[in-house]
């Protein structure tokens, strides 16, 4: 038992390096110390050959459940962007904003999707991606920094169950780990529908104490609608140096730049006529630049402790021009175009220490973050400024202390307890005005219990509190946190070829907020409740055939909320969410063969659009098909079809205007390795 506990902790601790990322299992909540040499520990020392900075593979024996996406699944999924990748592989609800790569879409877990994925925390190699003091959407969450070719794993943790994650982990966490080291090189080229061209080069080295990965990626697409083309360039680097068996240094770099055109929204009546090629304003579009740098130091202390510190810096700038319906809707003449510009930089660090105990482990640590943002919003005509709407600069300093514990009370009962205290000071300075400042603090307790059953199963329960800051805090620092108490209970089953989880959840939200991406108006101060059922299963039918499914049925309603226009939403469905969402698929991959096939579907049912109380859009299902042939060690060919039956669907709808979904699309890629 002690040896298992030590190994578990060593895998856990490294996340502290990352400091707050997670996947739907309690292990995913723990800092990952990295792989241990030979995946084991010697009697006298903790030998760590490779380094990881975020959480380990989710464990089935923790009082939560997780979804994990592997590089193999990523390679054979015909996805158009990172949001679509998670929609097809993890059952995450997604509503694409219909803009370019730098204009973040809405990813939703358990009915949380205020705007631009702000209710969901994203971490890449231990660095938080959500942007504080953002005038467009607080916690703006740009997944375009994620380079699929460099990913080792993606874990999705549902619910605010881990003490290691703070701001923006209101509904859960998406934790991305990149590859630590490699040898040789892999060159990938791909083509797709609508003029899509993509190329990437991933190379690396593995020389014992030294290792690393360097990757480059370029993408260009004409777009499936008029005036919807975009391009994107990325670079990724990760270098590891092991000074000794006890001390390891890990450094990383992420860069990306993109530019895009924007066709804008169309009216729902035009969508129903399948007339998608109208453009609200041919001067609409934008660009995004984003960079982050990281350095992590890990120190083994004796045989029972691990200390980990990560420091990072981020920089970003984006600008966009967008015509807002209904004034700019098709058939209604030239409307109001807005220009938005955000420039920012920030620094942060996390330090944590994990102790290994005879029947458990304890992790405690601190984190701090400083962010500076300058935000401008103008009314423009053909990119010429008419008047200003909001010009403001903001600075935020935040910090937290946290503790996470896990104990085996008996051989069949595991208890997890944890909590964190966060405090943030925000200063806001409007152009030509005086500075206002406010400090808020919040406590977030976490607890979970799992009982193993005699028939290869377990029952579990957890309760936790999550939070995020409110839209508009960049201009009004007095706005309080949005908070959520989450309750979950479930059953896990693992036996032979079958693995399954069934869970009931309920989440009560205070200071609820809804945002309309068309009118740019926010409403906050109310209460809401999400409650529902989640089912996840994986069945290996034969040695060559497996089936999987991840399904969420959700009843998300406002208990009390009055909009800025005076409309009462008591009892109404939460905007921009669906009653059910899921993914199901079947994979054919013979053990001794070098080919594979996968047929899968995405389901989304009875979607409630923004700012249309009582309106529910019909359900739809997208069928996706992919397959591949492996050539050599890492080479191969992959083919895929997204939206096989060419279903017409609404990615997003607000105030009667629609961002239409992409029609049937073909993808093909070839990898060469040496």
ZAMARGU-4260 file (C-alpha; in steps of 0.2 Angstrom, whole numbers, plus 5000, padded with zeros to 4 digits):
<rodrens>
0) 5000/5000/5000 | 5014/5012/5004 | 5023/5009/4988 | 5007/5012/4978 | 5004/5028/4988
5) 5021/5034/4985 | 5020/5031/4966 | 5003/5039/4966 | 5010/5055/4974 | 5025/5056/4963
10) 5014/5056/4948 | 5003/5069/4957 | 5015/5081/4963 | 5021/5089/4947 | 5005/5098/4944
15) 5010/5110/4957 | 5023/5114/4945 | 5008/5118/4934 | 4999/5124/4949 | 4981/5122/4945
20) 4976/5111/4931 | 4966/5095/4931 | 4956/5082/4924 | 4940/5074/4929 | 4948/5063/4942
25) 4956/5067/4959 | 4973/5062/4952 | 4970/5075/4939 | 4968/5087/4953 | 4985/5083/4960
30) 5002/5091/4954 | 5011/5079/4943 | 5029/5076/4948 | 5033/5068/4932 | 5037/5050/4927
35) 5047/5040/4939 | 5062/5031/4932 | 5055/5014/4927 | 5038/5020/4934 | 5043/5015/4951
40) 5053/5021/4966 | 5068/5014/4974 | 5069/5011/4992 | 5080/5026/4996 | 5077/5039/4983
45) 5064/5046/4971 | 5071/5043/4953 | 5063/5055/4941 | 5069/5052/4923 | 5056/5062/4914
50) 5047/5078/4919 | 5029/5083/4917 | 5021/5098/4923 | 5003/5095/4924 | 4992/5082/4930
55) 4993/5064/4927 | 4982/5052/4918 | 4965/5052/4927 | 4963/5038/4940 | 4947/5027/4941
60) 4949/5026/4960 | 4946/5044/4964 | 4929/5052/4969 | 4927/5061/4952 | 4926/5055/4934
65) 4937/5061/4919 | 4938/5062/4901 | 4956/5059/4893 | 4960/5063/4875 | 4976/5054/4868
70) 4987/5059/4853 | 4981/5044/4843 | 4963/5050/4845 | 4968/5068/4841 | 4977/5062/4825
75) 4962/5053/4818 | 4949/5066/4823 | 4943/5077/4808 | 4941/5093/4818 | 4942/5110/4811
80) 4949/5118/4827 | 4953/5114/4845 | 4935/5117/4851 | 4928/5105/4838 | 4942/5093/4843
85) 4935/5093/4861 | 4917/5092/4855 | 4921/5076/4845 | 4931/5067/4858 | 4926/5073/4875
90) 4907/5077/4873 | 4910/5095/4877 | 4896/5107/4872 | 4903/5119/4859 | 4895/5134/4851
95) 4907/5142/4838 | 4907/5161/4837 | 4910/5160/4818 | 4925/5172/4818 | 4943/5168/4816
100) 4955/5157/4826 | 4959/5172/4839 | 4941/5175/4842 | 4937/5162/4856 | 4922/5151/4854
105) 4910/5145/4868 | 4915/5128/4876 | 4902/5123/4889 | 4902/5110/4903 | 4886/5106/4913
110) 4877/5121/4906 | 4890/5134/4909 | 4895/5145/4895 | 4894/5164/4898 | 4904/5168/4883
115) 4921/5164/4875 | 4923/5148/4887 | 4925/5160/4902 | 4917/5147/4914 | 4930/5134/4910
120) 4949/5135/4915 | 4962/5130/4902 | 4980/5126/4907 | 4994/5122/4895 | 5009/5114/4903
125) 5005/5123/4920 | 5001/5140/4913 | 4984/5147/4914 | 4977/5153/4898 | 4961/5163/4903
130) 4964/5182/4902 | 4959/5192/4918 | 4953/5210/4916 | 4947/5208/4898 | 4935/5220/4892
135) 4927/5209/4879 | 4924/5194/4892 | 4932/5192/4909 | 4942/5176/4908 | 4943/5176/4889
140) 4949/5159/4885 | 4958/5157/4868 | 4961/5139/4864 | 4971/5143/4848 | 4987/5143/4858
145) 4985/5124/4859 | 4995/5115/4845 | 4988/5098/4842 | 5004/5090/4835 | 5013/5094/4851
150) 5000/5087/4863 | 5004/5072/4874 | 4986/5072/4882 | 4971/5082/4886 | 4961/5079/4902
155) 4944/5087/4905 | 4939/5088/4924 | 4921/5092/4926 | 4916/5102/4941 | 4926/5113/4953
160) 4932/5098/4963 | 4950/5101/4964 | 4959/5113/4977 | 4973/5116/4964 | 4962/5127/4952
165) 4955/5144/4957 | 4948/5158/4946 | 4938/5153/4930 | 4937/5134/4935 | 4918/5137/4939
170) 4912/5122/4928 | 4929/5113/4926 | 4946/5112/4919 | 4954/5107/4902 | 4972/5102/4906
175) 4984/5100/4892 | 5001/5092/4893 | 5013/5093/4879 | 5026/5080/4875 | 5042/5081/4886
180) 5055/5073/4874 | 5057/5065/4857 | 5069/5058/4845 | 5069/5061/4826 | 5056/5071/4817
185) 5039/5071/4811 | 5033/5081/4796 | 5014/5083/4793 | 5005/5090/4778 | 4986/5091/4776
190) 4973/5097/4765 | 4955/5100/4767 | 4939/5107/4761 | 4937/5126/4758 | 4955/5129/4753
195) 4962/5122/4769 | 4981/5119/4769 | 4991/5114/4785 | 5009/5109/4788 | 5019/5105/4804
200) 5036/5100/4809 | 5039/5091/4826 | 5057/5087/4831 | 5066/5083/4847 | 5080/5075/4856
205) 5082/5062/4871 | 5099/5061/4878 | 5097/5055/4895 | 5098/5070/4906 | 5093/5081/4892
210) 5077/5081/4882 | 5066/5092/4872 | 5053/5095/4858 | 5052/5109/4845 | 5037/5111/4834
215) 5031/5123/4820 | 5014/5124/4812 | 5006/5134/4798 | 4988/5134/4793 | 4978/5144/4780
220) 4960/5142/4775 | 4949/5151/4763 | 4934/5148/4774 | 4917/5140/4769 | 4908/5157/4769
225) 4912/5172/4759 | 4925/5183/4768 | 4929/5170/4781 | 4947/5166/4777 | 4960/5165/4790
230) 4979/5160/4793 | 4988/5155/4808 | 5006/5152/4813 | 5013/5143/4829 | 5029/5138/4837
235) 5032/5127/4852 | 5047/5123/4862 | 5050/5112/4878 | 5068/5109/4885 | 5072/5098/4900
240) 5088/5096/4909 | 5091/5085/4924 | 5105/5091/4935 | 5103/5075/4946 | 5091/5062/4951
245) 5084/5075/4963 | 5084/5091/4953 | 5076/5094/4936 | 5074/5110/4926 | 5060/5111/4913
250) 5057/5126/4901 | 5044/5130/4888 | 5038/5142/4875 | 5022/5144/4866 | 5019/5157/4852
255) 5005/5160/4839 | 4999/5173/4828 | 4983/5173/4817 | 4973/5185/4806 | 4955/5183/4799
260) 4941/5190/4790 | 4923/5190/4797 | 4907/5187/4787 | 4896/5191/4802 | 4880/5184/4808
265) 4865/5181/4797 | 4846/5182/4802 | 4838/5165/4806 | 4826/5167/4792 | 4841/5168/4780
270) 4849/5153/4788 | 4833/5143/4785 | 4834/5147/4767 | 4852/5140/4767 | 4859/5157/4760
275) 4875/5158/4770 | 4886/5168/4759 | 4879/5186/4763 | 4892/5197/4772 | 4887/5210/4784
280) 4903/5221/4782 | 4918/5217/4771 | 4929/5227/4783 | 4925/5216/4797 | 4940/5205/4803
285) 4954/5205/4816 | 4971/5198/4822 | 4978/5190/4837 | 4996/5188/4844 | 4999/5177/4860
290) 5015/5171/4868 | 5019/5163/4884 | 5036/5158/4892 | 5038/5146/4907 | 5052/5139/4918
295) 5049/5125/4931 | 5061/5118/4944 | 5058/5102/4953 | 5067/5096/4969 | 5065/5079/4977
300) 5068/5080/4996 | 5073/5064/5004 | 5062/5049/5001 | 5045/5057/5006 | 5044/5075/4999
305) 5044/5084/4982 | 5045/5103/4980 | 5040/5111/4963 | 5040/5129/4957 | 5034/5136/4941
310) 5036/5154/4935 | 5028/5161/4919 | 5026/5176/4908 | 5012/5180/4895 | 5010/5193/4882
315) 4996/5196/4870 | 4987/5208/4858 | 4972/5207/4848 | 4961/5219/4837 | 4945/5215/4829
320) 4931/5224/4819 | 4914/5217/4820 | 4897/5223/4813 | 4883/5220/4826 | 4866/5214/4821
325) 4852/5219/4820 | 4858/5236/4814 | 4871/5227/4803 | 4860/5212/4798 | 4858/5206/4780
330) 4845/5216/4772 | 4845/5230/4785 | 4859/5241/4777 | 4876/5246/4785 | 4875/5245/4804
335) 4886/5249/4819 | 4903/5242/4817 | 4914/5241/4833 | 4932/5240/4835 | 4940/5232/4850
340) 4958/5231/4855 | 4966/5223/4869 | 4985/5223/4874 | 4991/5214/4889 | 5006/5206/4898
345) 5007/5197/4915 | 5018/5186/4926 | 5014/5172/4938 | 5022/5159/4949 | 5016/5143/4959
350) 5026/5134/4972 | 5020/5118/4981 | 5027/5104/4992 | 5020/5087/4993 | 5023/5075/5007
355) 5020/5056/5005 | 5012/5048/5020 | 5010/5029/5024 | 4992/5030/5018 | 4990/5045/5008
360) 4998/5062/5003 | 4997/5080/5007 | 5000/5094/4995 | 5001/5112/5000 | 5007/5128/4991
365) 5004/5146/4986 | 5002/5155/4969 | 5003/5173/4963 | 4999/5182/4947 | 5000/5200/4941
370) 4991/5206/4925 | 4990/5222/4916 | 4978/5225/4902 | 4973/5240/4891 | 4957/5239/4882
375) 4948/5250/4869 | 4931/5249/4861 | 4926/5261/4847 | 4912/5264/4836 | 4919/5264/4818
380) 4913/5265/4800 | 4924/5255/4788 | 4938/5254/4801 | 4938/5273/4803 | 4934/5278/4821
385) 4918/5288/4824 | 4918/5289/4844 | 4924/5279/4859 | 4913/5268/4869 | 4926/5262/4882
390) 4944/5266/4885 | 4951/5259/4901 | 4967/5252/4908 | 4967/5239/4922 | 4979/5230/4934
395) 4976/5215/4944 | 4986/5206/4958 | 4980/5190/4964 | 4986/5176/4976 | 4981/5160/4984
400) 4985/5147/4996 | 4979/5129/4994 | 4980/5112/5002 | 4975/5095/4994 | 4975/5079/5004
405) 4970/5061/4999 | 4969/5047/5012 | 4965/5028/5012 | 4955/5027/5028 | 4953/5008/5024
410) 4958/4997/5010 | 4941/5001/5002 | 4938/5019/5007 | 4947/5035/5000 | 4944/5052/5007
415) 4949/5068/4999 | 4949/5085/5008 | 4956/5102/5002 | 4953/5120/5000 | 4960/5136/4994
420) 4959/5154/4998 | 4960/5167/4984 | 4961/5186/4985 | 4962/5198/4971 | 4965/5217/4970
425) 4959/5226/4954 | 4963/5244/4949 | 4954/5252/4935 | 4959/5268/4926 | 4947/5275/4913
430) 4955/5287/4900 | 4955/5304/4907 | 4948/5298/4924 | 4954/5293/4941 | 4959/5276/4947
435) 4947/5265/4957 | 4952/5250/4967 | 4944/5235/4976 | 4950/5219/4984 | 4940/5203/4985
440) 4943/5187/4994 | 4935/5170/4993 | 4936/5152/5001 | 4934/5137/4991 | 4932/5120/5001
445) 4933/5103/4992 | 4928/5086/4999 | 4926/5069/4991 | 4923/5051/4997 | 4924/5035/4987
450) 4919/5017/4993 | 4925/5002/4983 | 4912/4989/4980 | 4916/4970/4980 | 4910/4968/4961
455) 4924/4979/4953 | 4915/4995/4956 | 4914/5010/4967 | 4902/5023/4973 | 4907/5041/4976
460) 4902/5058/4981 | 4909/5075/4981 | 4905/5093/4986 | 4915/5109/4981 | 4914/5127/4978
465) 4920/5136/4962 | 4921/5154/4957 | 4926/5166/4943 | 4927/5185/4942 | 4913/5195/4933
470) 4912/5202/4916 | 4915/5221/4917 | 4927/5221/4932 | 4940/5229/4921 | 4929/5245/4922
475) 4921/5242/4939 | 4932/5233/4952 | 4918/5232/4965 | 4909/5219/4956 | 4908/5203/4966
480) 4913/5185/4961 | 4902/5173/4953 | 4901/5158/4964 | 4894/5140/4963 | 4892/5126/4975
485) 4893/5109/4966 | 4886/5092/4972 | 4890/5076/4963 | 4887/5057/4967 | 4890/5043/4955
490) 4894/5025/4952 | 4910/5018/4943 | 4911/5001/4936 | 4927/4992/4929 | 4926/4974/4924
495) 4934/4965/4910 | 4930/4974/4894 | 4918/4987/4901 | 4922/5003/4910 | 4908/5015/4914
500) 4903/5029/4925 | 4886/5036/4930 | 4884/5052/4939 | 4871/5064/4946 | 4876/5083/4948
505) 4868/5099/4955 | 4876/5116/4954 | 4869/5131/4963 | 4875/5148/4956 | 4875/5165/4965
510) 4878/5181/4956 | 4873/5173/4939 | 4878/5182/4924 | 4872/5181/4906 | 4880/5190/4891
515) 4873/5194/4874 | 4887/5193/4860 | 4876/5203/4848 | 4871/5218/4860 | 4887/5217/4870
520) 4876/5219/4886 | 4879/5209/4902 | 4866/5205/4916 | 4872/5199/4933 | 4866/5197/4951
525) 4854/5183/4950 | 4854/5164/4954 | 4853/5149/4944 | 4854/5130/4945 | 4861/5116/4934
530) 4856/5098/4938 | 4857/5083/4928 | 4864/5066/4923 | 4881/5061/4915 | 4884/5044/4908
535) 4901/5038/4901 | 4906/5021/4895 | 4920/5012/4885 | 4917/4994/4879 | 4930/4983/4871
540) 4918/4972/4860 | 4932/4962/4853 | 4951/4964/4852 | 4949/4974/4837 | 4932/4983/4840
545) 4928/4996/4854 | 4913/5007/4857 | 4913/5023/4868 | 4900/5036/4873 | 4899/5052/4884
550) 4882/5059/4887 | 4876/5073/4898 | 4857/5077/4901 | 4856/5094/4909 | 4842/5105/4916
555) 4849/5123/4918 | 4837/5136/4924 | 4838/5154/4930 | 4830/5154/4948 | 4830/5173/4948
560) 4837/5185/4935 | 4831/5202/4929 | 4840/5208/4913 | 4846/5225/4910 | 4831/5228/4899
565) 4819/5224/4913 | 4814/5206/4907 | 4812/5194/4921 | 4820/5177/4918 | 4814/5167/4933
570) 4812/5149/4928 | 4818/5152/4910 | 4832/5140/4903 | 4850/5146/4904 | 4855/5155/4888
575) 4867/5147/4876 | 4866/5129/4883 | 4858/5113/4878 | 4846/5101/4886 | 4858/5086/4881
580) 4875/5085/4873 | 4886/5070/4870 | 4897/5060/4858 | 4896/5041/4854 | 4908/5031/4842
585) 4914/5014/4837 | 4932/5011/4833 | 4940/4997/4823 | 4958/4995/4826 | 4965/4977/4824
590) 4979/4973/4835 | 4992/4967/4823 | 4986/4978/4808 | 4993/4995/4804 | 4976/5003/4800
595) 4961/5010/4810 | 4943/5016/4807 | 4931/5027/4817 | 4913/5032/4815 | 4906/5044/4828
600) 4892/5056/4831 | 4890/5072/4841 | 4873/5076/4848 | 4866/5092/4854 | 4848/5094/4859
605) 4836/5108/4862 | 4848/5123/4862 | 4842/5139/4870 | 4849/5154/4861 | 4855/5171/4869
610) 4842/5184/4873 | 4827/5174/4867 | 4818/5168/4883 | 4806/5153/4879 | 4815/5149/4862
615) 4822/5131/4860 | 4831/5126/4844 | 4829/5108/4837 | 4841/5095/4841 | 4854/5089/4828
620) 4868/5076/4826 | 4884/5077/4816 | 4891/5061/4810 | 4910/5061/4808 | 4921/5047/4799
625) 4940/5045/4800 | 4953/5032/4797 | 4972/5030/4795 | 4986/5019/4790 | 5002/5019/4799
630) 5018/5019/4789 | 5035/5017/4798 | 5037/5022/4816 | 5027/5038/4817 | 5022/5040/4798
635) 5005/5037/4790 | 4990/5043/4781 | 4974/5049/4789 | 4958/5053/4780 | 4942/5061/4788
640) 4925/5068/4784 | 4916/5080/4796 | 4897/5082/4796 | 4896/5067/4784 | 4877/5069/4780
645) 4879/5088/4778 | 4867/5093/4792 | 4863/5112/4792 | 4864/5117/4810 | 4866/5133/4821
650) 4883/5135/4830 | 4876/5150/4839 | 4861/5161/4839 | 4857/5177/4848 | 4843/5189/4847
655) 4837/5180/4831 | 4854/5181/4822 | 4864/5165/4818 | 4882/5159/4816 | 4879/5144/4804
660) 4888/5128/4806 | 4901/5121/4794 | 4894/5109/4781 | 4902/5093/4775 | 4921/5094/4775
665) 4934/5083/4769 | 4952/5081/4777 | 4967/5072/4772 | 4985/5072/4780 | 5001/5063/4778
670) 5015/5061/4791 | 5033/5057/4787 | 5045/5052/4801 | 5064/5050/4802
</rodrens>
